[in-house]
Amino acid sequence: MALKKLSKEKVGEALAELSKFRLIAPAKSDDVVVFKQISDPAEAYLEYGNSTVPPKKFAFPQTETLFRFVTGSPDLTAKNVEEEGTTVIFGLRPCDARAMAIVDKLFSWDFDDPYYLKRRELTTLVGMACVEPPSVNCFCTSLGGSPFGTEGLDLLLTDMGDYYLVEALTDKGEKLEETLSSQLEDAPADDEKKAKDMAAASEGKIRRSINTEGIPEKLPDLWENGLWKKVSAACLGCGICTFLCPTCHTHLRQPCPVCRSPLELHWDICPYCGYLFESEIEEEEHREEEEHRDTQRDTELHREEETEV
């Protein structure tokens, strides 16, 4: 696929063109960066390291009505995800795109989730390569990722100074390039090599690493390890991890608690599972169960990584 370039002076035009879709982009909210639907290109904030909250909710909503029924009628009204139209998530980092690729496999593992998979089919991911690692705590290379990683992405942008190098990676990426044909130009012939050199340099700047060798094999024998008690002791049970972890997919499917009619999907939270709806629980029992829930959560996380690899 031929490489293109997008002048930074034309980014606003490009975003305006993409706003005919449901356009999601990083934007400032007080002192943090979050992904949100934008209609004004000026809202997009592309000079960021990484967002505080990942953009997963646009593929996997926090709350979603799956279908409705009316008492006395045998007919069900299922949600039509296609009515949401095409979504473009613009400017996400390769690690967040890779996280979506992991979740894709989970929702098509033993059962194809029609709602999630249709929404992903209608979503185009435009990534922003990390020319500089966003944080001293970045460790994507330890898990098979890369600051210039392409997994899960349809289009990758690389900051070349006064323009972005644009690389289409999938058919959806090529279609988006066609949509932006008025804003794109052919890239200089030597940009491909420059981008590869920049990718190698960026990987070399990542200092933090994690040794993951043997973790999946050792986990079954670590269930009662004292480490989990130490980890759970620091857990406040606030549930914010569900919102900040890009691969968390814990959820409930249940009737609406008010009208009991629609079947709804809600994000759930690992520390709450098993006691969220209990009215009374002994403190000692609670602590023991929390330890086990933290064990389960972290064990499942590594199983996901093993499956992904």
C-alpha angles and dihedrals in degrees: 000000000000115000119240134194132222117205112226087231088064098046090096091053091048093051090047089054091049093049089083083078126053094281118202120187140158113273136173118257109182104303098341137072119235135169114248141159109270133192097176115064088214089070092066115100109196099163093082136118100220135323122262091225120038120235095242094116090073090064097029109031119212090232126017133171107223099187142338134218135189122227110255094022125098091207123105124203107212122199114259106215091188088071087071089065128206119337126203117195104198127197104007120153122252092249091059091047090050089051089056090051089056092050089047089062092048092054091049098039110098094350132024108235102215096199097051096039094048091050090050090048088056093047126089117198118212109190132202114217117228102241085175120027105255094224143016085238095062112123104161092132090064089062099045096269132120139206085243095038118150102193110129093006128118096192132017125206121199121194106235096173110266094019143028122245107228121209121182111213104176141021089267088053092052091050090052090051088055089052089054096042092122092056100040130081133185112277122238112271095244096051094093091061092043091053092050090051090048091050092052091047092050092050089051090058094059105101103173118084138172126207105226097170112135096359097126092048094049098046098083090059094047098063094108095035115136090234091082092058090053092048094047092048089067093048114104093191090235093138096222089129089074090060097042101042110086094205099045108119103163109142146154129225112204143135117279106275091222107047098011088216112101122057106232137191118219131180110249129202125233095224089053099046112115097016107043092104097034113113096202134026132164114248094231092050090046092056092048092050092046089055090052092047092053089049091051093047096051092041091054090048091059091044088057090051091049091050091047092052 
